[in-house]
Amino acid sequence: MLKGSCLCGGISWQTEAAPRASVACHCTQCRKTSGHYWSATQVPTEALEMIRADTLAWYQSSPQARRGFCNACGSSIFWQMEGEGMTSIGSGTIDGDSGLTTSKHIYCGDKGDYYDIEPGPDKSA
């Protein structure tokens, strides 16, 4: 069982689904929404249980995708692609140890010039 929340606790979630490894996205949208790159795991949307969603808001960031965030503390929590049936969950929102590893980095060509990508995981795109 994984559980997580936003900074202020207005959003909390849990899932019993086995999450995929984290993927670190360096695209411009992820950098803008998080202030750096965004790392996320993913589970089937139907397996994501909202414990508290008092402050959950959604932003349609493209015609195909939306981002879930806390409208009180500003935490970036979720990302969903239309019709995919999956929800990406910000790895940093997990409460306690996650047991996750980072499997790859994507959109590396869009990364900020102020940091390097650590060696190890695959660096796609």
TIZATOR-736796 format. One record per residue (C-alpha): residue number from 1; residue in three letters; x, y negated, z. Coordinates in nm, 2 decimals, decimal comma, padded with zeros to 4 digits. Each point is the difference from the previous one (the first is absolute). Layout:
{bami NUM 'ALA' {X Y Z}};
...
***
This chain:
{bami 1 'MET' {00,00 00,00 00,00}};
{bami 2 'LEU' {00,13 -00,34 -00,10}};
{bami 3 'LYS' {-00,14 -00,32 00,15}};
{bami 4 'GLY' {00,08 -00,36 -00,07}};
{bami 5 'SER' {-00,11 -00,35 00,04}};
{bami 6 'CYS' {00,06 -00,37 -00,09}};
{bami 7 'LEU' {00,20 -00,23 00,23}};
{bami 8 'CYS' {-00,31 -00,13 00,19}};
{bami 9 'GLY' {-00,19 00,32 00,02}};
{bami 10 'GLY' {-00,30 -00,12 -00,21}};
{bami 11 'ILE' {00,06 00,29 -00,24}};
{bami 12 'SER' {00,08 00,35 00,11}};
{bami 13 'TRP' {-00,01 00,32 -00,20}};
{bami 14 'GLN' {00,09 00,37 00,02}};
{bami 15 'THR' {00,03 00,29 -00,23}};
{bami 16 'GLU' {00,05 00,38 00,04}};
{bami 17 'ALA' {00,11 00,02 -00,37}};
{bami 18 'ALA' {00,36 00,08 -00,07}};
{bami 19 'PRO' {00,14 -00,33 -00,13}};
{bami 20 'ARG' {00,25 -00,01 -00,29}};
{bami 21 'ALA' {00,34 -00,14 00,05}};
{bami 22 'SER' {00,04 -00,37 00,01}};
{bami 23 'VAL' {00,06 -00,19 -00,33}};
{bami 24 'ALA' {00,17 -00,34 00,02}};
{bami 25 'CYS' {-00,14 -00,24 -00,26}};
{bami 26 'HIS' {00,20 -00,31 -00,10}};
{bami 27 'CYS' {-00,25 -00,15 -00,24}};
{bami 28 'THR' {-00,08 -00,37 00,02}};
{bami 29 'GLN' {-00,35 00,06 00,14}};
{bami 30 'CYS' {00,12 00,23 00,28}};
{bami 31 'ARG' {00,28 -00,24 00,09}};
{bami 32 'LYS' {-00,24 -00,30 00,01}};
{bami 33 'THR' {-00,26 00,19 00,22}};
{bami 34 'SER' {00,26 00,13 00,24}};
{bami 35 'GLY' {00,28 -00,25 00,00}};
{bami 36 'HIS' {00,25 00,27 -00,11}};
{bami 37 'TYR' {-00,05 00,33 -00,18}};
{bami 38 'TRP' {-00,30 00,22 00,11}};
{bami 39 'SER' {00,04 00,36 00,11}};
{bami 40 'ALA' {-00,31 00,22 00,00}};
{bami 41 'THR' {-00,12 00,35 00,04}};
{bami 42 'GLN' {-00,32 00,12 -00,15}};
{bami 43 'VAL' {-00,30 00,22 00,09}};
{bami 44 'PRO' {-00,33 00,08 -00,17}};
{bami 45 'THR' {-00,24 -00,29 00,08}};
{bami 46 'GLU' {-00,26 00,25 00,13}};
{bami 47 'ALA' {00,25 00,12 00,26}};
{bami 48 'LEU' {00,07 -00,35 00,14}};
{bami 49 'GLU' {-00,22 -00,07 00,30}};
{bami 50 'MET' {-00,05 -00,36 00,11}};
{bami 51 'ILE' {00,00 -00,02 00,38}};
{bami 52 'ARG' {-00,04 -00,38 00,00}};
{bami 53 'ALA' {-00,04 -00,22 -00,31}};
{bami 54 'ASP' {-00,12 -00,33 00,16}};
{bami 55 'THR' {00,25 -00,21 -00,18}};
{bami 56 'LEU' {00,06 00,21 -00,32}};
{bami 57 'ALA' {-00,02 -00,21 -00,32}};
{bami 58 'TRP' {00,07 00,09 -00,35}};
{bami 59 'TYR' {00,18 -00,20 -00,27}};
{bami 60 'GLN' {-00,04 00,10 -00,37}};
{bami 61 'SER' {00,36 -00,04 -00,10}};
{bami 62 'SER' {-00,05 00,12 -00,36}};
{bami 63 'PRO' {-00,29 00,13 -00,21}};
{bami 64 'GLN' {00,10 00,36 00,11}};
{bami 65 'ALA' {00,12 -00,04 00,36}};
{bami 66 'ARG' {-00,09 -00,15 00,33}};
{bami 67 'ARG' {00,19 -00,06 00,32}};
{bami 68 'GLY' {-00,15 00,03 00,35}};
{bami 69 'PHE' {00,13 -00,23 00,27}};
{bami 70 'CYS' {-00,09 -00,14 00,34}};
{bami 71 'ASN' {-00,17 -00,33 -00,02}};
{bami 72 'ALA' {00,10 -00,09 00,35}};
{bami 73 'CYS' {00,37 00,08 00,03}};
{bami 74 'GLY' {00,08 00,03 -00,38}};
{bami 75 'SER' {00,14 00,36 00,01}};
{bami 76 'SER' {00,01 00,18 -00,34}};
{bami 77 'ILE' {-00,15 00,34 00,07}};
{bami 78 'PHE' {-00,14 00,17 -00,31}};
{bami 79 'TRP' {00,02 00,01 -00,38}};
{bami 80 'GLN' {-00,25 00,18 -00,23}};
{bami 81 'MET' {00,00 00,06 -00,37}};
{bami 82 'GLU' {-00,35 00,00 -00,15}};
{bami 83 'GLY' {-00,13 00,35 -00,08}};
{bami 84 'GLU' {00,31 00,18 00,15}};
{bami 85 'GLY' {-00,17 00,12 00,32}};
{bami 86 'MET' {00,32 -00,06 00,20}};
{bami 87 'THR' {00,09 -00,27 00,25}};
{bami 88 'SER' {00,36 -00,11 00,05}};
{bami 89 'ILE' {00,07 -00,09 00,37}};
{bami 90 'GLY' {00,28 -00,23 00,10}};
{bami 91 'SER' {00,26 00,22 00,16}};
{bami 92 'GLY' {00,07 -00,27 00,26}};
{bami 93 'THR' {-00,36 00,00 00,12}};
{bami 94 'ILE' {00,04 00,36 00,14}};
{bami 95 'ASP' {00,00 00,00 00,38}};
{bami 96 'GLY' {00,29 00,20 00,14}};
{bami 97 'ASP' {00,23 00,23 -00,19}};
{bami 98 'SER' {-00,13 00,09 -00,35}};
{bami 99 'GLY' {00,22 00,29 -00,10}};
{bami 100 'LEU' {00,02 -00,16 -00,35}};
{bami 101 'THR' {00,29 -00,04 -00,23}};
{bami 102 'THR' {00,04 -00,24 -00,29}};
{bami 103 'SER' {-00,02 00,20 -00,32}};
{bami 104 'LYS' {00,07 -00,27 -00,26}};
{bami 105 'HIS' {00,02 -00,37 -00,08}};
{bami 106 'ILE' {-00,22 -00,14 -00,28}};
{bami 107 'TYR' {00,01 -00,32 -00,20}};
{bami 108 'CYS' {00,36 -00,05 00,09}};
{bami 109 'GLY' {00,05 -00,25 -00,28}};
{bami 110 'ASP' {-00,24 -00,24 00,18}};
{bami 111 'LYS' {00,19 00,01 00,33}};
{bami 112 'GLY' {00,11 -00,31 00,17}};
{bami 113 'ASP' {00,35 -00,12 -00,05}};
{bami 114 'TYR' {00,06 -00,03 00,38}};
{bami 115 'TYR' {00,02 00,37 00,08}};
{bami 116 'ASP' {00,14 00,33 -00,13}};
{bami 117 'ILE' {-00,18 00,33 -00,02}};
{bami 118 'GLU' {00,16 00,26 00,22}};
{bami 119 'PRO' {00,15 00,31 -00,16}};
{bami 120 'GLY' {-00,19 00,32 00,03}};
{bami 121 'PRO' {-00,35 00,02 -00,14}};
{bami 122 'ASP' {-00,08 -00,01 -00,37}};
{bami 123 'LYS' {-00,02 -00,35 -00,15}};
{bami 124 'SER' {-00,26 00,01 -00,27}};
{bami 125 'ALA' {-00,11 -00,27 -00,24}};
***
